[in-house]
Amino acid sequence: MFQVMRRGGPDQQQTTTGAVPFPVSKSDDHTTPAVVNGLSISAGTKKANLAWEWISFLAQQPAGQRGPFNALSTGTVPALPSVAVAAGYWDSLDEDFAAALNYAIEHAYIDTYEGSGYDTFRAAVVDVMDNATPIETALADAQTEVEAAIEEEVAAAPTPVADLVVAEEEQQAVDAGAVIIDFGLGEGRGRFGEQSLGTLVDQFQAAHPDIVVEVDTPQGFRGQLGLADMAAEYDCFQASPSFDDESLVTIVNMEPFLTTDSTISKDDFFPSVLEQFTYQGQLWGLPGSATVPVMYYNKDLFDAAGLPYPSVDWTTSDFLELAVALTQGEDENKQYGYVPTSFGANDLVSFMDRLGADMLDESVDPPRLVFNSPSVVDAFRWYTSLATQYGVQPEMSEESGNFEGGRGQQALIREGLAAMWMESGGGGFGGPGGFTGFQGLGGTSNLNVGVVPLPAGTNSAQGSGFQSTDGYFISAQSEARQACWSWITFLTEQPNAVTGLPARESVAESEAYRQQVGAEQADAYLASVSGGSRASFFQRVSDEGNWLGFASFWLSDAYDRVVNGEMTVEESLAAAQESVDSYRDCVIAKDAFQDPQAMMECLSEAGANMRGGFRISIP
């Protein structure tokens, strides 16, 4: 499958916007970045012929059936020209777009968009654009950094001989009666932690020589798989909790294991996180980690203003007072009390959550987004006032997608012009946690940074203490349930198995975890989760699937209209409510809950022209 990168939303062909290929200087230039997705056969398989039949069949399917959007909206083209012709791919395209896409393919280069090399190059570009560093200097530094990273990767990589030794040892264990368990990582998880997870597998197998753990991640083109899908493929797996009658019959109830295992207790898990894995009073999965949003702040700016640092029990009133006091200066050197992400819908939702706004009505089936209730209106008014009334955050430029002046959040942080900003601690397998806000800064920042929980809302409103959770489940069809239980309980005991907050209190409070993420970070996470009173909007929307996440576009659009002075708070939320209800009715009518193309049609019918809009990101 060959995917050409192009700009524009999924409804692009329904507008007057055209498409052209990337420009070239010479006829043999390759300037269009492209991603190739392929299918491989393991060298260790004993069923190569069957595997070949399977991937040959997949390679002959139209590309649009394998992605979240159809081929016409993403520039995804079958790798086999014969498949494109047989599927009528080119005939279904506009003549001008077909010509542009053909030219782009002829002048494409393969870009993986992965690895330290890409990240280092991106950091070099940011360095040139934001700091006026000479191009030659930035690229030379980047080259040195990436070569050192490659040397480390090569040194750390196991040799083929070592792989063979491991394979032989595992085969010997199987021959001696060891149990093999297939463990699946949910889509989007484990991308940064496969090496760490491999280490954990080695540690576990050393302590349990009678169990062999084989780890797998579903192919990305399949999208996010639900509990039932994961249970059909793996003995046990990592996933987000999303329960219904269909999924419950595919997974194992954890209560019997807890009854017979004295080494683990439900009392050791954070109650608000444990609740996400409980259905009808029974525990159906072991919580693994929580993604926790926190507030970072520049200690030097607080010191210069003579202001006290935020405390773990601060409120939104405290936040506003500090943000106003720390906003000073003019023009390019203006310092802002608060700097959201350039696409700030996540910041908006997180604050509204803390202010006690409940935007999801789960008393109806399917759930309905509620944007015009009194609690939502009040919270929305408070957050928009940060820009419209108090001016504590930079203005957004619709043309550049950055703040006015062309700088994004991280540039303002690096330049010492951001007093406070929000970040989310990641979940899943990974290495060291800690401050994530400098990931795109090339590791060059030496700012004096502190971290606290998000402020609590008025009237003691706490909202949720986390954005999302994931954990571990056992398939009902597995014949290795006890082995899986041993493996997943082992994972919950490891502080380095997650980059967010471990779900077990004893692990989260351990010295090993505090050293891993830093004492301030650990304290902020703990205070946040301990103070949360319900599941987050992010978690609840994620549980319902992508269709509901797309509907949250209109909340972002409502924010833009208020900040740009086009509508009042009440008018913008009323319009958003009308649109989101129309979208929901369309999804129900088309039964589009699992059909991305139908979702796009419903978005278009409901008036989502993606004017500066974006979908809320679910961690």
N, C-alpha and C positions, 0 to 999 in steps of 0.2 A: 504494500500500500504506500503510495507516494503522496505526500501532503505538502502543497506549496503554501508558504506563509503569505497572507494578504490581509489588508486592513479592512475593517467593516464588521458590522453585526450580522447575525444570522438572517435578518430580513433585508439584506442589502439589495437584492434583485427586485424587491418590491418598491424601491424608491427610485429617484432620478439619478442616483449616484452611479457613475461608471467605474470600470476597472481597467487598469493598464499594468503591464509588467514593470519590474524594476528596470531603470535605465541602464544602458551599457555604453562603454566608450569604444570598444572594439567588437567586431562580430563574434570573436571567440571568448568574450568575457562571460563569467559566470557570477551574477550578482544577486540572484534570487535565492534566499535561504529556503531549504526544503528539508523535511524530515521523512525518513523512510522507516516504515514499520515492517518487520519481517517475521517469519516463522522458522524455527530451528528444531533440529532433532538432537537430543542428548547423545553424546558419544558413548555413554554407558548403557543405553537402552538395549534390551534384548528383543524389542519389537519394532525395529527400524522400518520394516516394510509396511506395517500397519500405520505407523506414525507418518510415513511418506504419503500414504493414501489420504490420511486425514488432512494434512497441511496442503496437499495438492487440491483437495476439495475446497478448503478455505480460500486458497489463492484465486480460485475461479469465481468467487462471489463478488458482486458489486460492492465497491468500497463504502458506499453510503449506508450499507446495512450494518457496518461494524463500528461506526462512530456515534457520538452523541447528537450530531446534526448530520443532515444528508450531504452528499458529495457536492451538491450545487452551492451550498452555503459556506463550505470551508476550503475549497480547492483541493479536496482529497480525490485522488485519481487511482484506479486500479493499477498495480505494477505491471500487469500483463496487458498489452495493447488489445489483444483479442478479446479479453473480458470487457474492456471499455466499449468496444464496438458491439459485441453481442448484447450488452446491457442497454444499448442505445444512449450511452453516456453523452457523447458529443452531440448527438441529435437533439438532446433535451436542453442544451445550453444556448443562450443568446449568441449570435454569430460573433459579435465583438468580444464577448467574454471568452468564448472558445479560442479565438485567435490569441488573445492576451495570455490565456492559460497555456496554450501550446508553446508560445514564445518563452514564457517563464520556465517551463520544463526544460526546454532546449538550453536555457542559460542559467540553470540552477546549480547550486552546490549543496552538498549534504552537511547539515548542521545538526548536531545531536542535542544542543541546548543543555548539555549536562557536563558535569565534571568541574574540577578546580580550574581548568584552563579557561573555560567560558566565564566563570565567575570572576577570575582575575582580570580578564580582558574587559569585562563590563565595569569593574572597579576602576580600571585605567581610564576608560572613557569618561566616567563620572569625575575622576580627578582632573582631567583636562578641561571638561566643561565647567565645573564648579570652582576649581582652584587656579585655573589658567596655567597649570603645569605644562611645560613644553611637551609636545607629542613624543619627541624622541626620548625624553627622560621617563615619561610615564610608561612607554612601551618597553624600554630597557629594564625598568624595575619590574614590570609585569613578567617579562621573559625570565628574569632571574628567579622570581617567585614561583612561576609555574614549573620551571625545570627542577627546582628543589622539591616541589610537591610530587613531581613525577618520580624522582629518585626515591622519595620516601615510599610511594605506592609500590614501586617495583621491589624495594627491599622488603616491604611487608607482605607482598603477595606470595601465597604458597606456590611452590614449584610443582610442575606436573608429577614429579616423583612423589612429593608429599601428598598430593591428591590421591595418587594410586595407593599409597600406604594407608591413608584414611579409609578409602573405599574397601581395601582388603580387610582392615580391622573391623569395619562395619559388617562386612560379609561374614567374617568369622563369628561376630556376635550373633548375627541372624542364624547362622548354622548351629550355634550353641543354644538356640531357643529364644533369643532376644525378640522383643516386640517392636515392630516398626510403627511409628505414628506419623501421619502426614499432617503437618501444621501449616495453616494458611494465614498469611498476612493480608489484612484488608487492603483494597485499592487505595493508593496514596499513602500507605503506611510503610515504614521500614526503608524508605528510599535513602535516608541518611544513616541508617543504623545497621545495615546488613553485616558489616564487619563486627560491630558490637554484639549483634545477635548470634553471630557465629561463635564468638567467644563464650557466650552464655550456653550455647548448645554443647560446646566442648566441656565446660564445667559441669553441666548437668549429666552428661553421659559418663564422665569420669566417676561421678557419685552414683550413677544408675547404669552400670554396664549391661543390664538386662533390657534397656530401652534405647532404641535408635530414633532420633528425631530428624525428620526430613522437612525442610522449610521451603515453602513456595509462595509466590505472589501471583495472583491472577493477572493475565495480560491486560494492560491499560485500556485497550480498545473496547473491552467488555463493559467499561464503566464501573460504577459502584455496585457491588453485589450485595443483596440482602442476606439475612441470616439463613433463610431456606436454601439459597443458592450456594452459600459457603458450606453449609452442612452437607450438601449433596456431593461435595468434592473432597472434603477434608475430615480427618478424625476429630480435630479440634482446631480452633482458629481465633484470630483476633478481629474484632469488629465493634461497631457502635451498637448499643442496645436499641432495638426497634421491634417491639413485640406486637403480634396479632395472633389470631387463632391458627393461621397457616404456619407461621414460623415456630410456634410453640411445639408443634408435633415433630419438628425436625431437630430439636435440640434437647439436651438432657437437663432435668431438674437437678440443681446443685445441693438441695437440702439433704438427701441421703448421704452424700460424701461428707458434708459438714458434720453430720451426726456421728460418723465413725472416725473422723480425723481430729484428734485433740490438738494438733499443731496450728490450727487456723480457726478463727472465730469471726462471725459477722461483726462483733463488737469492735474489731480492729480496723474496720473500714469507716471512712467518713460517711456519716448518715445520709447526707444529701447526695453523695455519689452512689452509695449502695442502693438508694431508692430507685435510681435509673435502671437497675438490673433486677428489680423486684416487680413481679406481675401477679396480681391476685394473691398477695401474701407469700408468694414463693420466690426463691432466688433462682434465676435461670442463667446467670453468668457470673464470673468472678470479675469485679471491677479491676482495671489495670492502671489507668491514669486519668487525669483531668487536665484539660487545657484551661489555664487560668489567665484572664486579662489582668494586667497590673499597670500602675502608673509610674513612669520613670521621671526623674527630675534632675536638673543641673544644679548640683550643690553650690557651685561657685556663684551662680546668679542669685541664689537665695542669700548666700553670705554677703554679697556685694550690696544687696538691698536691705540687709539687716533683718531678714525675715526668718522665722523658725521653720525647720523642715516639717513636712506633713507627717502626721502620726498615723498609726495603723487604724485608729478609730476616727479619722477625720470624716467630714460630711461634704455634700455638694456645696453647701454655703461656704465652708472653709476653702474649698477648691476655687470658687468664684472670687472670693476676696483675694486670694493669693494670685490668681490669674490676672486680675485687674491691676494689682500692685506691681506685678512683674512685666507688664506691657508698657514699654517706653521706647522713645526714640522715633525717628522718622526715616522714610524712604528705604534705601537698601540696607541700612544699618538698624532698622527697627527690630526691637526684641519683642517676642510674643510670649504671653503667659502660657498659652497652650497651642500646640501644633498638632492637628490630626493628621492621619495619613492623607495622601493626595486624593485617594478615593475613600472618603470618610464614612461610608455607610456603616461599617463595623463599629466605629467610634460612636456614631449616633445611636445605634441599637444598644450597645453596651451601657451607655449613660442612661438611656430610657429604661433599660432593665433595672438599673440600680435605683432609679427614681420611682420604681413601683408600677410602671406602665405594663399592662398585660395586653399584648397585641394578638393573641391567638385564642380563639374561642373553640375549645375542644369538646363542647357540649353537643356540637352538631357533627355529622359524618357526611363528607369529609370536613375536617376543621376549616374554619373561616378566619382570615386575617381581619382584625378590627383596628382601624386607624382613627375612628372618630369618637371613641369613648372619652369621658372626662379625664381619666387617668392618662390616656395617650396624648390628648390635646395639651394637658398641663406639662407633661414631660417634654413633648415636642417643642412647646413654646420656650421652655427653659433652655433647651439645647440650642435652638436657632438664635436665641438672644445673645449667645456667646459671640456670634458674628454680627447680628443686626443692631444690638443695643450696646454691647460692651466692647466690641472690637478687639477681643483678646486673642483672636486667631487670624492668620493671613487669609486674604481673599483668594478665591479660586479663579483661575483663568480657563474658560471653557475651550479656548482655542488650543492651548498648550497641554491641558490636562495636569498642569502643575499650578503652584500658587503664582500670583502676580509677581513678575520679575523672573519667572522661568525656573525657580528653585523648588525642589520637592522637600518633603519632610526631613529626609536624612541630611540634605545639604544645610538646612537651617540648624539641625542638631549639631552637625560638625562645626559650623561657624560660631557656635555659642549663642545663637539667637532664639533658641527654644528653651523655655523654662521647664515645661512639662509636656509629656507626650505618652500615649498609650501603646502598649505592646501586648501580644498574646504569647504565653508560654506554650510551646508545641507539645503534641502528644505522640505516642508511638515509640518505636525503638530508636535509640540514638546515643550519642556520646554525651559530653558535658552539656549541661543546660546553661542557665545564667542569662545575662542581658543579650537579647536578640536584636536590639535596635541598630547595631553597628554592622550587621551582616553585609550590607552593601557598601561599607566605607573602606574596604580594603584593609581593615585592621589598623588604620592609622590614627584613630582617635585616642586621645588621652584625657578625655573629659572626666570630671569627678562626678559620678552619677549615683544617685540613690534610687530606691524603689520602694513603693508602698502599695497596698491594695487600692482598688478604685474607691472613690469616696462613697459613703452611704447616702441615700436620698433623704429628703425631708420626712418628718414623721416616722423616723426610724426605718424607712424603707430600705431593704437590703438587696432585693431582687435575687439574682443568682450569684453564687460565688465562683462559678466557672462557666466557660463557653460550651464545652462539649466533653464527653467522656468516651473512652473505649475500654474494652475488657476482653475476656476470654470465654469461649463457649465450647461445648463438646457435642459432637453430632450424635443424634439418636441412632444412626445406622453404624456407628463405629463399634468395632469389636475390641478396641483398645482403650476403653473408657477409663480404667484405673490408671493406665500409663499416662493418658492425657491429663488426668487429675494431678498426678505427681508433677508433670511438666508445667502446667499452668499455675499451680500453687508456688512452684519454684520461681516462676517469673514474677509473681506478685511480691516476692521477698527481695528482689534485686533493685537497688536504687538506681543503677545504671541501665535498667531496661527501658526507661522512659526519659523524655526530655521535658515533660510537664511535671505535674505533681503526682507522686505515687498515691494510689488509692488507699493503701494501708497506712493508718496513722503511725504505727510503729516505724515504718520505713521512712515516711515523710519527716518524722522527727529525729531520725537517726543522725549521728555525727557524720556518717559516710555521705548521706544525701546533702547535708548542710555544706560539707566541703566541696561537693560536686557542683552545686549551684551558687554557693555563697550564702552567708548567714542572712543578709537583708532580703535576698530573693526568697529564701525558704520561709522567713517570717511573713513576708507579704502573701505568699501562696497560702500558708496555713491560716492566716487571719481572714483571707478572702473566702476560702472554702468553709471555714468554721462559721462565718457570718452569713452565708447564703441561706435563703429561706425557701427556694424553689428551683426547679430546673430552668435553665436559661432559654431565651427565645431561640438562640442558635440550635441548642440541643433539640428542642421540641420541633422546630422546622425541619431539621435534619432527619428526625425520626419519621416524618411524613414523606420524605423523598424530594427530588429536585423540583417537582412541579410547584411546590409551595415556595421554595427558595426563589424561583424566578419571579413570582408574584411580588416579592418584596422590592422589585424595581421601583414601584410607584411610591414607596416611602422615600427613597432617595430623590426621585423626581420632585416630590412635594417639598423636600428640603431645599432643593435648588430654586424652586419657584418663590419660596419665602425669602431666602437670602438675596435673590436677585430683584426683590421688590415687585414681583409679578402678582402675587396673591397674599392674602393674610393667612395666618396659621389655620383658621377654621376653613377657609375656602380651599386651601391646598389639600388638607386632609379629607375634606368632603369629596373633592374630585378624585383623590387617590382611592377612597372607599368605593366610589362608583365604578372605577376601572377594575379594581381588584375583584369586586363581586362579579363583574361581567366576565373576567378571565376565569374565575372559579366555575361559573355556570357553563362556560365553553368547555373546560377540562372535563366536567362531569358529563356533558352531552356527547363529547367525542371519546370518552373513556381514555383520556390522554395521560393518565397518571404515570405510565411507564413508556410513553411514546414521545420522545424528544421532538420529532418533527411536528406532531400534532400540538405540542406545547408551544412551539414557535408560531404556529398558525393562530392559536388562541391569543398569544401575546399581541400579535399583529391586529387581530380582530378587536381586541380590547383597547387598542390605541397606543401600544408601546412602540414608539418609533426609535427608542434608544437614544433620545436627544440628551446626550451627556449622561445617560443612565448606566447603571451597572447592577449586577446581581450581588446580593450580600454573599460574602464568602463564608462557607461553613467549614470550620477547621476540621 
